[in-house]
Each structure stands twice: as structure tokens, then as C-alpha cells.
Amino acid sequence: MRFSIALRLLWLLPVASVQAQTTPLAPLTVEKIMREPAQWLGGLPSNAYWSEDGKRIYFSWNPDKARRDSLYSMSPDGKNVRKVSLREQRDLPAQRGIYDATRSRKVYEKDGDILLLDLKSGKTRRVASTAERESDPDFALLGQLISYTRGGNLFTWNPATGETVQRTELRRGSRPAVSKGDRAEQALRAQQLALMGVVRQREQDRQARERQQKALARLRPKAIYLGSQNVENLRLSPDGRFVTYTLTLDPAADKLANVPNYVTASGFTEDITTRNKVGAAQRSYELGIYDIGRDTAVTLSYKDLPGLDEQPAFRKDYPAKAKPAPAAADGKPATAAKPETRRVVGYGPLWSDNGQRAFLVVRSMDNKDRWIVSFDPATQKITLLDRQHDDAWINGPGIGYEQGNVGWMPDNQRVWFQSEESGYSHLYTVDVRTGQKKALTSGNFEVQTAQLSKDKKQWYLTANKVHPGEQHFYRMPLDGGALTQLTSQTGAHEVSLSPDEKTLLVRHSAANRPWELYVMDNKSGAKMRQLTHSTTPEFESYKWREPEIVTIQARDGAQVYARLYRPAQQDPTRPAVVFVHGAGYLQNAHKWWSQYFREYMFNNLLADRGYTVLDIDYRGSSGYGRNWRTGIYRHMGGKDLDDHLDGAKLLVDKYNVDPQRIGIYGGSYGGFITLMAMFTQPDVFRAGGALRSVTDWAHYNHPYTANILNEPYTDSLAYARSSPIYYAEGLKGALLMCHGMVDTNVHFQDIVRLSQRLIELGKDNWELAVYPMEDHGFVEPSSWTDEYKRILKLFETNLRGQPAAGTTGATGTSRP
């Protein structure tokens, strides 16, 4: 079956291939592997989804080696593959939208308009279409109305009558003052009314008419003035009585960093305004409640949240910063100062299907607490259902940085959510009446995605239960129990259920086989049927390694997973290279196709040349639970660097590597680790390639950095021990630094400041390569090629030449 599908694709798309060429590829070179991926690896499928009727599959693809992907479609049996025209794309429903309770209708936004799709007839109705943008559609009044926002206000549309009603009148600014004139004008008016009977009678008639018109007129929403606040997330309660909304207030004008763009079409240097730096003032949030019946508006108080005034545990390291209470006027000791109340942000409300209950997810702005609370808009009362606290920071699969993966159980009495309470992200329920909590899944693995079936009788989960480096799709009973594994092939499976939930659309890959699309029946043990074949004959002619997954015994007893690339024939000098993945919270020592595919190919090139290559899922990587995720708290360059030192030791002890010939390279967080390794462990790593590196965490962004290191003015110790710029004097080996000049993530300023530091320290064993037109993630093949030719030259020169005098091997030394 797979062969016949591939033949059909080949007939329709001549560039596709059904089998690898027998002619072997010439030895790998940097120039070959850093070409445009679609040109030689192949245009891999992505963003795959079902049509609403389940008769077509849509996906992004690039089999014709164009400059960018296009939208394709096919039938679920792999037939009728075609590129979707722009005209057809215009008429397609948006992929994302909101379904009603019976899943018979879908409302969505497209191009700033709101549309309603009847899933049975396939007909679409236009709910709102104006020059102004409409957004955030939803079903309201238990599906009787469609709600949406326009111009910062909530509107509803009635499908039965076509009537549109404005539900709020939220206005920025202050309420205008009503002028009654000065005292002289008021006295003159009073005199006229007292003296002139006709004037008095006409004025009374006018007031009577206004009262009558007001009584007969349709009830209009009250004008609510927001001052300088912004409004978002407007929601109408199921009974139509309340509108809830989030009020946000941006801090006073804050200094934003500019990135100069030197090579532009205009010929002039143009500044790119990017972001502020960690520790800058952040937005404040409030939840507003507008009672339509009473025509009143209030904001919700979170003062009763348990732990709201608890101070973070790290503050104990700064006793001098605690402000003593001032003495009273009579000289007696004053009462201790009340602890500072932490700011929070609320997400929701999320209403039960029957419209009778609601809950909120509330997070502290320092991200150390997450509360789930029941919510009554009539009384503005919240009741705690669950509190998740972490001395480091709250995160993990299904938890994230906002409301996370949450919802209502079918009984409308229990809320489901994910939590790392056990150390791994698992699925829980809590009863809003009794507060009883139950874990639906458990074990030393992560639930990475969770969704209820359409009939709400069972769960579908993605989890790494088999192995941290594999992701499989499971079915589970509604109230927990045994997980039935549906997928079986080694690697990762990204699964989308067909509308009737009888078929799975699977995007699958293995460590040495890139992503392709498959379908399979929704049952355990079913065979996956391949739909696409995207890799080119040239790519397939090379036997790409399947890296060994090995474990490293860390110095603290932990088992660290890593990918190992072993050469068929080790070079006589016995060199090795350690690759450090970026992003920090990311997994790369897994059994599927890496998003670092260029580095994967480069590691194959190094192995072909006799290098042993190690790629480590160090502390802070994803896929291994809460303790692994937070292992870098308050010390980046601590346990995460120790894991690389222990990896270097393993290379020496077990894989016959010369301890004086170990190099290290990586980008972004990987570049940061490379700098820390070269500066603080110069006797372990002889050469390092640091790409787009953070050199001083006080210059990085707030959302990422403040979670891990707190803020520079509250936890200066964490920043000092985590920033490479403070350790530059330790450099001994050869250092290559590469950075894009229009990097809007890790600014070019970072590497410029470190370069100045190295100059002042008199270091001369480093070089900086700059890329004038590249952002954080390079896009031009010429830039990738230049960068990796320099990295290869760095290793060939320093790791396969004679060792420098004074190196001592990969045993590791203590850091400051």
C-alpha cells in the first residue's frame, strides 16, 4: 500500500522519490549540508489538519523546492494530491475556531471578519464584516448567540434574527465633566424659570419628553471609562447577565532596546525597536465584571488567595534588604511591616457546559504560584480549588505560562487540569463542590498533551511513558486507568483525530528519518500508512546515523540522557566534540528528527572525520520532569555545565577520547554554555564555538530570565554567578564567537560588550564573526555555510593538531 501511494505522489509530483538512489553521496561537506533545506533534504510536511468533513487533509509542503512552503491537500487514502489555489484558500474555513456544545457549528475569525460554519450543510454565514477588525468569537447564551469584539467592546449576533447588539461601552480616558455654567449663568437661568411661566412650562415639557424617550428606548450599556487601561478577553456569561474582561495597564514609558539594521533597501541605517530588559516594570492586570442588570462595574479582588503575601524563598539570602519597621512616635517598637502582596493575573472565566459554574486560573506575576479557583461573578467570590507552588517557577507540559491545558469534566462538577505536583506533569481533576482532587495519570513520565474525546467518554493523551526520548499517542478511560498505546513505531507521533475520531493523522519521524505524514485506524496495533515522501534522492543516498541514546552518571547521582555519534573509524588523535542544544527548556537527546537538523548533519560530518560527538540533555532540558526543568534555578552554568563536564569525562573513560582534544559548540543557550565552559573550565575544553550567545543575563528579556534568575535588583547573586562576562579572564583555549547583527532576541550588543571585555583583558585567542543581515535564527544558506566552515576549521585546527602545553584533561575543576 505504501509503495502504491508513493507511486501516485511520484506521478503527480515528479520531484518526489520513492526509494533512495544507489549512487552514494560524495563525502559530506559544510557547503552541501548547509544548503537551502528544501533543495536537498526535501520540503517536509508540517501544520497538517483535517477538513471539517474529514474528506480532505491539508498540510504545508514544498516538494517543488520553492522558496517557501505552500498549502497542499489530499484525500485520506493518499490520492488526489494537489496544491491549494489562493482562491480556494480564501474560501477555506480558518483552521482554528470555537465549536458549539454539539459540535454542529463552528465560529471563527478570518481576515478580521467573523464567520459561522454549519458543519452539517457546509454553509457559511458572515456574522460581522466591517472595515474595523472583529475578533475573539465565541458562542454565548448556551449557543443561542455569537459573541465577538470590535473596537474594544463586546457585541452579540443572533443567528435566528440577524440582530446585532452592543453589550459594553468601554471607553479609554476619563468621564467628561458636565458643565453647569458658572454661578452667574446658574442665577440667570433660575431667574428666567421663576419669572417666565411659558419658559418654565416648556422646560418641564422637554424634560418629560426626554424621560419618555429614555423609557421607550432600548437599554444601552453603561459607559465605563478605563482611564489609561486597555481591555481584552471580553466574555458574556451564559445567562447573559455579566460581561467579564481583563484590564491591562502598561508601565510608564520604559526604555526599549534598539537594534541597528545596517544593510537595508533604503541605504540608511534603520533602528529596529525590540524589547526592554529583565527587571523592567511589567504590565499590571485586573479582572473587570460588568453587571448588565444592575448597570454596575467592579474589579475582582484576589486578597484571599492563600500565599499571596508569601515572600519568595530566595529572599533569605538577602537579609539586609529587608526593611525594618520604623519606630513609633512615642519611641516604642513599631508593628512589623506587612509583607508585600504579590501581583497576579487571572485567566478566564471558563464556564461549564450547563452554564452554572465557572473557574479562573490565577498566576502570580513572579510565576511561583498558580491557583485554580471557582468564581461567582454575582458575589465576586473566589474559592480555592488547587494551589501549585514552586520555589523556582511554575511551568511544564500542559501548564505553560498562561491558563494552561484546563477544562470541565462532562458532569459539570469537576475541573480538569495538569500539574507537576508529583514531579512530572500529570492529569488531575478537582470537584468544585467538595474540593476533592484526583490524579488520573501517574508515574515517572510526562503527559504532554491531553484532550477529551468528542463524546467525552475517554481521553486522548500524548506522553513519553515508553522512554523519555519517545512520544506516543494513548487512549484512557474518562476517570483514569490503564493507558492504551495506539502508536507503536520508535520516534515521535504528532496526532490529529479525524472529525469522526475513527482515523488518526500522524506526523512521524525517527532520529535519522525526517517527518512524513501517515494515517492509521484509531485502534491499538493498527498499521500506519504513509501518505507523503519528501526527502530527495541525494539526501537518501547518505546513510545517516541513528545516534545511540546513552546515559551519563552525573556527579550528583542523576542519570543524564545524551545522543552519541561514534565514528566508524576513530581519528588517531582521538578528538571529540560536545554539542549543546539551545533554548534551555528543549529536548534533543531523543529518537525523532531533531529541530537542530543542520547540527545533526554537521555531527554526522564530524563523525565521518573521526570525531566522537556527544549531544546532552543537560539540566533544564524538557522531557524529564519538574526537578530537571528547575535544576538551573538561580545558577545557569551550574548543574547544566556540570552535566557537560561529566559527559566529557564519559568520553574519556569509555570512548577512548583524548582528554586534551575535546571541543564544544552550540547556539543561543548552547552558546552561553560554551562560553561558561571555555571561561570556567578551560582545562576541559580546548576549543569552543559560541553562536548567538547570551553573555550577560541582565541584558536578556524579562519573561524568560526572571523565572530562572528572579530580577537583577532582587537577586544579584544569581546574575553574577550565571553570566559569562564575569568569567572572561579564565579563557585559555581557542574561542570562536558568531552573531547576527540584527538579532532581536539575543542582541548584538551582548557579544560586543564581551568582545570589549576580552580586549581589555588582553586575550588574543578569540575571534568574532558577524552576520550583517541575520536575526537570531539564521535564514540564509550563505550565512550557515560561513558559520559552520569556521566551526569546522576551529576544531580541525585545535583538536586534530598538537595539544597546547599546559592542558590537564577532562577531570573538571571547581568553579567560583
C-alpha positions in Angstrom: 0.0 0.0 0.0 2.8 2.4 0.9 4.5 1.7 -2.4 1.4 2.4 -4.4 0.7 5.7 -2.6 4.3 6.8 -3.2 3.9 6.0 -6.9 0.8 8.1 -7.1 2.7 11.0 -5.5 5.6 10.5 -7.9 3.2 10.6 -10.9 1.7 13.9 -9.6 4.9 15.4 -8.3 7.9 14.3 -10.3 10.4 15.7 -7.7 9.2 13.2 -5.1 11.2 10.0 -4.7 10.0 6.5 -3.6 13.4 5.0 -2.9 17.0 6.0 -2.3 19.4 6.2 -5.1 22.1 3.5 -5.2 24.8 6.0 -6.2 26.5 7.0 -2.9 26.8 10.7 -2.0 30.2 12.1 -2.0 31.7 12.8 1.4 29.7 15.3 3.4 30.9 18.9 3.3 29.6 22.0 5.0 28.6 23.5 1.7 26.4 20.6 1.0 24.6 20.2 4.3 24.0 23.9 4.8 22.2 24.5 1.6 18.6 25.5 1.5 16.8 22.5 3.2 14.1 22.2 0.6 16.7 22.0 -2.2 18.4 18.8 -0.9 16.9 17.5 2.3 13.3 17.9 1.0 10.3 20.1 1.8 9.0 18.2 4.8 5.2 18.4 5.6 4.0 20.4 8.6 0.8 22.0 10.0 -1.3 19.1 9.0 -5.0 19.1 9.8 -8.4 17.6 8.7 -11.1 19.3 6.8 -14.3 19.7 8.8 -16.0 16.9 7.0 -13.0 14.6 7.2 -12.8 14.1 3.5 -9.5 16.1 2.9 -6.2 16.5 4.7 -4.5 19.9 4.5 -0.8 20.5 5.1 2.1 22.7 4.3 4.6 21.2 2.0 7.4 22.0 -0.5 8.0 19.2 -2.9 8.8 21.5 -5.8 11.8 23.2 -4.0 10.2 26.6 -3.9 11.5 29.4 -1.7 8.7 28.8 0.8 6.1 26.1 1.6 2.6 26.0 0.0 -0.7 24.6 1.2 -1.5 21.2 -0.2 -4.4 18.8 0.2 -5.1 15.1 -0.3 -7.7 12.6 0.5 -7.1 10.3 3.5 -6.1 7.4 1.2 -3.2 9.5 -0.3 -5.0 10.2 -3.6 -5.8 13.5 -5.2 -2.7 15.3 -4.0 -2.8 18.9 -5.2 -1.6 22.4 -4.3 -4.5 24.5 -2.9 -5.0 27.7 -5.0 -5.1 31.1 -3.4 -8.7 31.4 -4.4 -9.6 28.2 -2.6 -7.5 29.2 0.4 -9.6 32.4 0.7 -12.8 30.3 0.9 -11.5 27.7 3.4 -12.7 27.9 7.0 -10.0 29.0 9.4 -8.2 26.1 11.0 -8.8 27.4 14.5 -12.2 28.3 15.8 -14.8 27.5 18.5 -17.3 24.7 18.3 -20.7 24.7 20.0 -21.6 22.1 22.6 -23.0 19.7 20.0 -20.1 20.3 17.6 -22.6 21.0 14.8 -21.4 24.6 14.3 -18.0 26.4 14.3 -17.4 30.1 14.7 -14.1 31.6 13.6 -12.3 34.8 12.6 -10.8 35.2 9.2 -9.2 38.3 7.8 -10.7 40.4 10.6 -14.3 39.1 10.0 -16.4 36.7 12.0 -18.0 33.7 10.2 -20.3 30.9 11.3 -20.0 27.4 9.7 -22.8 24.9 9.8 -20.9 21.6 9.8 -23.8 19.5 8.5 -24.6 21.6 5.5 -21.2 23.1 5.0 -22.7 26.5 4.5 -21.0 29.6 6.0 -22.7 32.8 7.2 -21.0 36.1 7.7 -21.6 37.2 11.3 -19.7 40.5 11.2 -17.7 42.2 8.4 -16.7 45.8 8.7 -13.7 47.9 7.9 -12.8 47.6 11.6 -11.3 44.3 12.7 -13.6 41.9 14.6 -12.0 39.1 16.7 -12.3 36.7 19.6 -15.5 34.9 18.5 -17.4 32.6 20.8 -20.8 31.0 21.4 -22.9 32.8 24.0 -26.1 32.2 25.9 -25.6 28.4 25.7 -25.2 28.6 21.9 -28.1 30.9 21.1 -25.9 33.9 20.2 -22.4 34.5 18.7 -20.2 37.0 20.6 -17.2 38.8 19.3 -15.2 42.0 20.0 -14.8 45.1 17.9 -13.0 48.3 18.9 -12.5 47.0 22.5 -16.2 46.3 23.1 -18.4 43.1 23.1 -21.1 42.5 20.6 -23.5 39.6 20.1 -25.3 38.4 17.0 -28.4 36.3 16.9 -28.3 33.7 14.1 -32.1 33.3 14.2 -32.9 37.0 13.7 -29.7 38.5 12.4 -29.8 41.1 15.2 -26.6 42.6 16.5 -26.4 44.1 20.0 -23.6 46.0 21.6 -23.1 44.6 25.1 -20.5 47.0 26.5 -19.5 50.6 26.1 -15.9 50.6 27.4 -14.0 53.8 26.7 -10.5 54.9 27.2 -9.9 58.1 29.1 -11.8 59.9 31.9 -15.5 60.6 32.1 -16.2 64.1 30.6 -17.1 66.7 33.2 -20.7 68.0 32.8 -20.6 71.8 32.6 -23.4 73.6 34.5 -22.1 77.0 33.8 -20.7 79.5 36.3 -22.7 80.9 39.2 -23.8 83.9 37.2 -25.3 81.6 34.5 -27.0 79.5 37.1 -28.6 82.5 38.7 -29.8 83.9 35.4 -31.4 80.5 34.5 -33.1 80.3 37.9 -34.5 83.9 37.4 -35.9 83.0 33.9 -37.7 79.9 35.2 -39.1 81.8 38.1 -40.4 84.8 36.1 -41.5 83.4 32.8 -44.3 80.9 33.1 -44.1 79.9 29.4 -40.4 79.2 29.6 -41.0 77.2 32.8 -43.8 75.1 31.2 -41.7 74.4 28.0 -38.8 73.3 30.1 -41.0 70.9 32.0 -42.4 69.5 28.7 -38.9 69.0 27.4 -37.8 67.0 30.5 -41.0 64.9 30.3 -40.3 64.1 26.6 -36.7 63.0 27.5 -37.9 60.8 30.3 -40.5 59.2 27.9 -37.9 58.6 25.1 -35.5 57.1 27.6 -38.2 54.7 28.9 -39.1 53.6 25.3 -35.5 53.4 24.1 -33.6 50.2 24.0 -31.4 49.7 27.1 -27.9 50.8 26.3 -24.8 49.6 28.1 -23.3 51.9 30.6 -20.3 53.9 29.6 -17.4 52.6 31.6 -14.3 54.8 31.4 -11.0 53.0 31.6 -8.5 55.8 32.0 -5.2 54.6 30.5 -6.0 50.9 30.8 -6.5 48.6 27.9 -9.2 45.9 27.7 -9.1 42.4 26.3 -10.7 39.0 26.8 -14.3 40.2 26.9 -16.8 37.3 27.8 -20.5 37.2 28.2 -21.7 34.9 30.9 -24.0 32.0 29.8 -27.0 33.7 31.4 -26.3 37.0 29.7 -26.1 38.9 33.0 -22.4 39.6 33.2 -19.6 40.6 31.0 -16.1 39.9 32.3 -13.0 41.4 30.8 -9.3 41.8 31.5 -7.9 45.3 32.2 -4.2 45.8 31.5 -2.1 48.8 32.3 1.3 49.2 30.6 4.0 50.6 32.8 5.2 54.2 32.4 7.3 54.7 29.3 10.1 52.2 29.6 13.3 52.2 27.7 13.3 49.7 24.9 16.4 48.4 23.2 17.0 49.3 19.6 18.9 47.0 17.2 20.5 48.9 14.3 19.9 47.4 10.9 22.8 48.4 8.7 22.1 46.6 5.4 18.7 47.9 4.2 16.9 48.6 0.9 16.9 52.3 1.7 20.6 52.5 2.1 20.2 54.1 5.5 20.7 52.5 8.9 17.3 51.7 10.3 16.6 51.0 14.0 14.5 48.0 15.0 12.7 48.6 18.3 12.8 45.3 20.2 12.1 44.9 23.9 13.1 46.0 27.4 15.5 44.1 29.6 14.9 41.8 32.6 13.7 43.7 35.7 11.9 46.4 33.8 8.4 47.3 35.0 5.7 44.9 33.7 2.1 45.2 32.9 -0.5 45.0 35.7 -3.8 43.1 35.3 -7.3 43.3 36.8 -10.4 41.3 36.1 -13.4 43.5 35.5 -17.0 42.5 36.0 -19.9 44.4 34.4 -23.3 43.5 35.8 -25.7 44.4 32.9 -28.8 44.2 35.0 -27.5 46.5 37.7 -25.5 48.6 35.3 -22.5 48.5 37.6 -18.9 47.6 37.1 -16.4 46.3 39.6 -12.9 44.7 39.7 -12.2 41.3 41.3 -10.1 41.2 44.5 -7.6 38.4 44.9 -6.8 39.3 48.5 -8.0 36.0 49.9 -5.7 33.8 47.8 -3.6 31.7 50.2 0.1 32.6 50.0 -0.4 35.9 48.2 1.7 37.7 50.7 4.4 34.9 51.0 7.8 36.1 50.1 10.0 34.1 47.7 12.4 31.7 49.4 15.5 33.2 47.7 14.9 36.4 49.7 16.5 34.7 52.7 19.9 35.2 51.0 19.4 39.0 51.3 18.5 39.7 54.9 20.0 43.2 54.7 17.4 44.1 52.0 14.5 43.6 54.5 13.3 47.0 55.5 13.0 47.4 59.4 9.7 48.8 60.6 10.1 52.5 61.6 9.9 53.4 65.3 6.6 54.8 66.5 6.3 58.4 67.6 6.4 57.5 71.3 9.6 55.6 70.8 8.0 52.2 71.3 8.8 49.4 68.8 6.6 49.7 65.8 4.5 46.8 64.5 6.3 44.8 61.9 5.7 45.9 58.3 3.1 44.0 56.5 4.5 41.6 53.8 4.3 42.9 50.3 1.4 41.4 48.4 2.4 39.9 45.1 0.7 40.9 41.9 -1.3 38.3 39.9 -3.0 37.8 36.6 -6.3 35.9 36.2 -7.3 33.9 33.1 -10.9 33.0 32.3 -13.5 32.6 33.4 -14.1 29.2 31.9 -17.8 28.2 32.2 -19.2 24.7 32.5 -21.3 23.4 29.6 -24.5 23.9 31.5 -23.5 27.5 32.3 -23.9 27.1 36.0 -20.3 27.2 37.2 -17.1 29.0 36.3 -13.5 28.9 37.4 -10.4 31.0 36.9 -6.7 30.2 36.6 -4.7 32.8 38.6 -0.9 33.1 38.4 1.4 35.3 40.4 3.5 37.7 38.3 6.7 36.2 39.7 5.4 32.8 38.4 5.9 30.9 41.6 2.2 30.2 42.2 -0.7 29.0 40.2 -4.2 28.9 41.7 -7.3 27.4 40.3 -10.4 28.9 41.9 -14.2 28.7 41.4 -15.7 32.0 40.6 -19.1 33.6 41.2 -19.5 36.9 39.3 -22.6 37.9 41.3 -20.8 37.9 44.6 -17.3 38.4 43.3 -16.3 35.4 45.4 -13.5 33.1 44.6 -12.9 29.7 46.3 -9.6 27.8 46.1 -9.7 24.5 44.3 -6.0 23.9 43.8 -2.7 25.7 44.5 0.5 24.8 42.8 3.6 26.4 44.3 7.2 26.2 43.2 10.1 28.0 44.8 11.7 28.2 41.4 8.9 28.7 38.8 5.7 27.2 37.5 5.8 25.6 34.1 5.8 22.2 32.3 3.7 20.4 29.6 0.1 21.5 29.7 0.9 24.2 32.3 2.9 26.8 30.4 2.9 30.4 31.3 -0.8 31.3 31.0 -4.0 29.3 31.8 -2.6 26.0 30.6 -4.5 22.9 29.5 -7.7 23.0 31.6 -11.4 22.4 31.2 -14.6 21.0 32.6 -15.5 17.3 33.0 -18.8 16.1 31.5 -20.5 16.1 34.9 -20.1 19.9 35.1 -18.9 19.5 38.7 -15.2 18.7 38.2 -12.4 20.8 36.7 -9.5 19.0 34.9 -6.0 20.4 34.7 -2.4 19.4 34.5 0.1 19.9 37.4 3.7 19.0 38.3 2.7 18.2 41.8 4.2 14.7 41.6 7.4 16.0 39.9 6.0 15.2 36.4 3.2 16.8 34.5 0.1 14.7 35.0 -3.7 15.0 34.6 -5.9 15.8 37.6 -9.5 16.6 38.4 -10.9 18.6 41.4 -14.6 18.7 42.5 -15.8 22.3 42.8 -18.3 21.3 45.5 -16.1 19.2 47.8 -12.6 20.2 46.8 -11.7 16.5 46.3 -8.7 16.1 44.0 -7.8 13.0 42.0 -4.8 12.1 39.8 -5.9 10.5 36.6 -2.4 9.6 35.5 0.8 9.0 37.4 4.4 7.7 37.0 7.8 8.9 36.1 6.8 10.3 32.7 5.1 13.4 31.3 1.7 13.9 29.9 2.5 16.3 27.1 -1.0 16.8 25.5 -4.5 15.9 26.7 -7.9 16.2 25.2 -11.3 14.7 25.7 -13.0 12.7 23.0 -16.0 14.2 21.2 -18.4 12.1 23.3 -16.4 13.0 26.4 -16.2 9.4 27.5 -12.4 9.0 27.2 -9.1 10.8 27.0 -6.5 11.0 24.2 -3.0 11.7 25.5 0.5 12.2 24.2 3.1 11.0 26.7 6.7 9.8 26.9 5.8 6.8 29.0 7.8 4.3 27.0 11.0 6.2 27.1 11.9 9.9 27.7 13.0 10.0 24.1 9.8 8.7 22.6 6.3 10.3 22.2 3.3 8.1 21.8 -0.4 8.6 21.5 -2.7 6.9 24.1 -6.4 6.4 24.9 -7.5 6.4 28.6 -10.9 6.0 30.4 -12.6 9.2 31.5 -11.8 8.7 35.2 -8.3 7.4 34.7 -7.0 3.9 34.5 -4.8 2.0 32.1 -3.3 3.9 29.1 -3.9 2.1 25.8 -1.0 2.8 23.5 -2.2 3.5 19.9 1.1 4.3 18.1 4.0 1.9 18.1 6.9 3.0 15.9 10.0 4.3 17.5 10.2 8.1 17.5 7.6 10.9 17.9 4.0 11.0 16.8 2.1 14.3 16.4 -1.5 13.1 16.1 -4.7 14.8 14.9 -8.0 12.9 15.2 -10.4 12.8 12.2 -13.7 14.5 12.8 -15.4 11.1 13.4 -12.4 10.1 15.5 -12.1 6.8 13.5 -8.8 7.7 11.9 -5.5 9.2 13.2 -3.5 11.6 11.1 0.1 11.2 12.2 3.2 13.3 11.6 6.0 10.9 12.5 9.8 10.9 12.4 12.7 8.9 13.7 16.2 10.0 14.7 17.6 9.6 11.2 14.3 9.8 9.2 12.6 13.2 8.8 8.9 14.0 9.3 6.3 12.4 7.0 2.5 12.1 7.1 0.7 8.9 7.8 -2.8 7.7 8.6 -3.9 4.8 10.8 -7.1 3.4 12.2 -7.9 4.5 15.7 -7.0 1.2 17.4 -4.0 -0.3 19.2 -1.6 -2.1 16.9 -3.0 -0.6 13.7 -0.5 -0.1 10.9 0.5 3.4 9.8 0.0 4.0 6.1 2.5 6.6 4.6 1.0 9.5 2.7 4.0 11.6 1.8 7.5 11.0 0.7 9.5 14.2 0.9 13.2 13.5 1.1 15.3 13.8 -2.0 17.4 11.0 -3.7 20.6 13.0 -2.8 19.7 13.1 0.9 18.7 9.5 0.9 22.0 8.3 -0.7 23.9 9.0 2.5 23.5 6.6 5.4 22.6 9.0 8.2 23.5 7.7 11.7 20.9 6.8 14.2 22.6 8.2 17.3 22.9 6.0 20.3 21.0 7.1 23.3 23.4 6.8 26.3 23.2 7.8 29.9 25.8 9.8 31.8 26.3 9.3 35.5 26.3 12.8 36.9 28.3 13.8 39.9 25.1 14.3 41.9 23.9 10.8 41.0 21.4 11.8 38.3 21.2 9.9 35.0 21.7 12.3 32.1 20.5 11.3 28.7 22.6 12.1 25.6 23.0 11.3 21.9 26.3 9.7 20.9 27.7 9.8 17.4 30.5 7.3 17.1 32.9 7.3 14.1 33.3 4.2 12.0 37.0 4.7 12.4 38.2 7.0 15.1 40.8 9.5 14.1 44.3 8.7 15.5 44.3 11.9 17.5 41.0 10.7 19.2 39.2 14.1 19.2 35.7 14.7 20.5 33.1 17.5 20.3 30.2 18.2 22.6 27.2 19.9 21.0 24.9 21.9 23.3 21.3 22.4 22.2 19.7 25.8 22.7 16.5 27.1 24.2 17.3 25.7 27.6 13.9 24.1 28.1 14.1 21.9 25.0 14.8 18.2 24.4 17.3 16.9 21.8 18.6 13.5 23.1 15.5 11.9 21.7 14.6 9.3 19.0 12.9 11.6 16.5 14.1 14.1 13.8 15.8 17.0 15.5 14.8 20.6 15.0 18.5 21.0 15.1 18.7 19.1 11.8 21.7 21.2 10.5 23.6 20.4 13.6 22.6 16.8 13.3 24.1 16.7 9.8 27.2 18.5 11.0 27.6 16.0 13.8 27.5 13.2 11.1 30.2 15.1 9.2 32.4 15.3 12.3 31.9 11.6 12.9 32.9 10.8 9.3 36.1 12.7 10.1 36.8 10.5 13.1 35.3 12.7 15.9 33.2 11.3 18.7 30.3 13.6 19.2 28.1 13.9 22.3 24.8 15.8 22.5 23.4 16.1 26.1 20.0 16.8 27.5 21.5 18.8 30.4 19.7 20.1 33.5 17.0 22.5 32.4 16.0 20.4 29.3 12.4 19.4 28.7 11.0 15.9 28.9 12.3 14.8 32.3 10.0 16.3 34.9 10.0 19.2 37.3 13.3 18.7 39.1 15.2 18.5 35.8 13.4 21.6 34.5 14.2 23.7 37.5 17.7 22.3 38.0 19.2 25.6 36.7 17.2 27.8 39.1 19.4 30.8 40.3 22.5 29.3 38.7 22.6 28.9 34.9 26.0 27.5 34.2 25.8 25.3 37.4 24.4 21.8 37.1 23.8 22.2 33.4 27.5 22.8 32.9 28.4 20.0 35.3 26.4 17.7 33.1 28.7 18.6 30.2 31.8 18.1 32.3 30.5 14.7 33.3 29.8 14.0 29.6 33.4 14.9 28.7 34.6 12.5 31.4 32.5 9.7 30.0 34.0 10.3 26.5 37.5 9.9 28.0 36.7 6.9 30.3 34.5 4.9 28.0 35.0 6.0 24.4 38.8 6.4 24.1 38.8 10.1 23.6 42.0 12.1 24.2 41.2 14.4 27.2 43.3 17.1 25.7 41.2 17.2 22.4 37.7 18.0 23.4 35.7 20.8 21.8 32.3 22.3 22.5 29.8 24.3 20.4 26.2 25.5 20.5 23.9 28.4 19.8 21.8 30.7 22.0 21.6 28.9 25.4 24.2 26.5 23.8 26.4 29.4 23.1 26.0 30.6 26.7 27.1 27.1 28.0 30.0 27.2 25.6 31.2 30.5 26.9 30.8 29.3 30.5 32.7 26.1 29.7 35.6 28.0 28.0 35.8 30.6 30.7 35.4 28.4 33.9 36.6 25.0 32.7 39.5 25.9 30.3 41.4 22.7 31.1 38.5 20.5 29.9 37.5 22.1 26.6 40.3 23.1 24.2 38.2 24.9 21.6 34.7 26.3 21.6 32.2 27.8 19.1 29.7 30.1 20.8 26.9 31.1 18.5 24.3 33.9 19.2 25.2 33.6 22.8 23.8 35.3 25.9 26.8 36.8 27.6 25.1 38.7 30.5 21.7 37.6 31.6 20.9 41.1 33.0 20.6 42.1 29.3 18.2 39.4 28.2 14.4 39.6 28.3 12.1 39.6 31.3 9.6 36.6 30.7 12.4 34.0 30.3 15.1 35.3 32.6 13.1 36.5 35.6 11.6 33.0 36.0 15.1 31.4 36.4 17.2 34.1 38.0 14.5 36.3 39.5 15.3 40.0 38.9 18.8 41.7 38.8 18.0 44.1 41.7 16.4 41.4 43.9 18.8 38.5 43.2 22.1 40.0 42.1 24.0 36.8 43.2 22.1 34.7 40.7 23.1 37.0 37.8 26.7 37.4 38.9 27.3 33.6 39.0 25.3 32.9 35.8 26.8 35.5 33.4 29.8 34.6 31.3 31.0 38.2 31.1 32.2 37.9 34.7 34.5 35.0 34.0 36.1 36.0 30.7 39.5 36.2 32.4 39.5 32.4 32.5 39.8 31.9 28.8 42.7 29.7 27.7 41.6 27.7 24.6 40.6 28.9 21.2 37.2 30.7 21.1 35.1 31.4 18.1 32.0 33.7 18.5 29.4 34.1 15.8 26.5 36.5 16.0 23.8 38.1 13.7 23.9 41.9 13.8 20.1 42.2 13.6 19.4 39.6 16.3 16.3 40.8 18.1 16.4 38.0 20.6 19.9 38.0 22.0 21.1 41.4 20.9 24.3 42.0 19.0 25.2 44.3 21.9 25.7 41.2 24.1 28.7 40.0 22.0 30.1 43.5 21.5 30.3 44.0 25.3 32.0 40.7 25.8 34.4 41.5 23.0 35.4 44.7 24.7 35.9 42.8 27.9 38.2 40.3 26.1 40.2 43.2 24.6 40.6 44.8 28.0 41.8 41.5 29.5 44.4 41.2 26.8 43.1 37.9 25.4 44.1 37.2 21.8 42.9 33.6 21.3 39.4 34.5 20.1 37.7 35.7 17.0 34.3 37.2 16.3 32.4 36.5 13.0 29.4 38.9 12.4 26.5 38.4 10.0 25.0 41.8 9.0 21.7 40.5 7.7 20.9 37.7 10.2 18.5 37.6 13.1 18.7 35.1 16.0 17.8 32.2 13.7 19.8 32.4 10.5 17.9 32.0 7.3 20.5 32.5 4.5 22.4 29.3 3.4 25.5 31.5 2.8 25.5 32.6 6.5 25.0 29.0 7.7 27.8 27.8 5.4 30.2 30.6 6.5 29.5 29.9 10.2 30.0 26.2 10.1 33.1 26.4 7.9 34.6 28.5 10.7 33.4 26.0 13.4 34.9 23.1 11.4 38.2 25.0 10.9 38.2 25.7 14.7 38.0 22.0 15.6 40.3 20.8 12.8 43.0 23.2 13.8 42.8 22.8 17.5 41.6 19.3 18.1 43.4 17.3 15.4 46.6 19.3 15.8 49.2 19.0 18.6 47.8 19.7 22.1 48.7 23.0 23.6 51.1 22.9 26.5 49.6 23.1 30.0 46.3 21.3 29.4 45.4 18.8 32.1 42.4 16.8 30.8 38.7 16.3 31.3 38.5 16.0 35.1 36.9 19.3 35.8 37.8 22.0 38.3 35.6 23.8 40.8 34.0 27.0 39.7 33.8 30.2 41.6 
